Amino acid sequence: MSLKQTDSEIYGLISSELSYQQSTLRLIASENYASKAVMEATGSVLTNKYAEGYPGKRYYAGNRHIDQVEAIAIERAKKLFGVYHANVQPHSGASANFAAFYAFLQPGDKFMGLELAQGGHLTHGSPVNYSGKWFKPVAYMVDRETEALDYNAIMKKAKEEQPKLIICGYTAYPLIIDFKAFRETCDAVGAVLMVDISHFAGLVAGGAYPSPVPYADIITSTTHKTLRGPRGAMMMAPERNAQIMDKAVFPGTQGGPLENVIAGKAVCYHEALQPEFKTYAGQVVKNAKVLADELVASGVRLVAGKTETHLILVDLTPKGITGKEAQVALEEAGIIANRNMIPFDKQKPFVTSGMRFGSAALTTRGMKEGEMKHTASLIVKVLENPNDSELKLKVRKDVEELCAGFPIYKN
Ligand SMILES: *Cc1c(COP(=O)(O)O)cnc(C)c1O
């Protein structure tokens, strides 16, 4: 029986979510639209299979097709990123990061990551996360003036602190990271270089962002952000760390892999290997830049002064509105984006002074520079009149009209 017949309640909510995704402007920098092919693979019978282990070395019987699916996913991931070995089993970005810690650290070991409030991830040493509870995080900061990473300061801090591992790769940092500088720092103190490319993996795959592969000891990534695959994650390593990485994922930190999701990842890598994905990645960055320029022209301030990626971080302070107020007002108008701390934020984490906007999802819909300008003008209207219900309704209509021209799934 179909879902509609067996569970009309959930079916109805999924249908409503589809219309909502279709009729709103999604500017959440960590979101995207996976293709129908990716979703078909992810929703397949492969969900019925246990496959603990790796292709050719399973702890369960009956994996003849599963082995091929996972082997293909691994081969495509290796080709896409030009890396020696890939592990496609991590269930999520947080799981991948847990496995990376498991591979290289003992509880109590010291590591360095960017402070959460400045764009680091929870798993990079937040006190409410295992990374901050079971390990000893030392935070590095962006420069107070430029709001960019200060590589000399990071080197200095690493020499003082002697961490065993250093993480780079963030959730809200609009500039390109200098992986070579991090490599030099790690070499100077004998630390492992862990690069978490969760946010910009699609840009790396599409050639719009430098690759960390020549420098990293271990790479973790989600597959559902700019890479546009199913919700999940992956890890990559040079030859010297291939075995320790695989062991850290299974049996170290996970049980049976989600082979249906791994099939979705294989499809995603195939899509990302096509020439059109290069065009996509380039357009994502172009679109973010146009959005940034338009917003700046309206009087907000960009953290770090610019973007070189898919995301921009806006300081709303000059507009006299908090991140929380902006997020709520924008959502009422059909513009979905999240509030975000900015470096050295004076507001509480639940309120914030900033908004984070990303261009990956709108670009997947086929939107280009013109639509970005239109989108920016709608955002500005709401930011300037956050309490004007009539105006928000009018913007909501404009949003729907704009979205109607760019269907998320064409049949
Ligand atoms: C999104 C993200 C994660 C976590 O991914 P989940 O799949 O949500 O667990 C980890 N690190 C960074 C840098 C991220 O942006």
PDBQT file of the ligand as one rigid body, heavy atoms in Angstrom, charges set to zero:
ROOT
HETATM    1  C1  LIG A 501      26.754  20.902   9.021  1.00  0.00    +0.000 C 
HETATM    2  C2  LIG A 501      28.083  20.735   9.642  1.00  0.00    +0.000 A 
HETATM    3  C3  LIG A 501      28.370  19.640  10.458  1.00  0.00    +0.000 A 
HETATM    4  C4  LIG A 501      27.334  18.661  10.957  1.00  0.00    +0.000 C 
HETATM    5  O1  LIG A 501      26.614  17.988  10.050  1.00  0.00    +0.000 OA
HETATM    6  P1  LIG A 501      25.301  17.182  10.532  1.00  0.00    +0.000 P 
HETATM    7  O2  LIG A 501      25.003  16.316   9.352  1.00  0.00    +0.000 OA
HETATM    8  O3  LIG A 501      24.282  18.214  10.833  1.00  0.00    +0.000 OA
HETATM    9  O4  LIG A 501      25.680  16.394  11.730  1.00  0.00    +0.000 OA
HETATM   10  C5  LIG A 501      29.668  19.504  10.924  1.00  0.00    +0.000 A 
HETATM   11  N1  LIG A 501      30.613  20.409  10.615  1.00  0.00    +0.000 NA
HETATM   12  C6  LIG A 501      30.362  21.493   9.869  1.00  0.00    +0.000 A 
HETATM   13  C7  LIG A 501      31.470  22.449   9.565  1.00  0.00    +0.000 C 
HETATM   14  C8  LIG A 501      29.090  21.703   9.364  1.00  0.00    +0.000 A 
HETATM   15  O5  LIG A 501      28.849  22.786   8.638  1.00  0.00    +0.000 OA
ENDROOT
TORSDOF 0
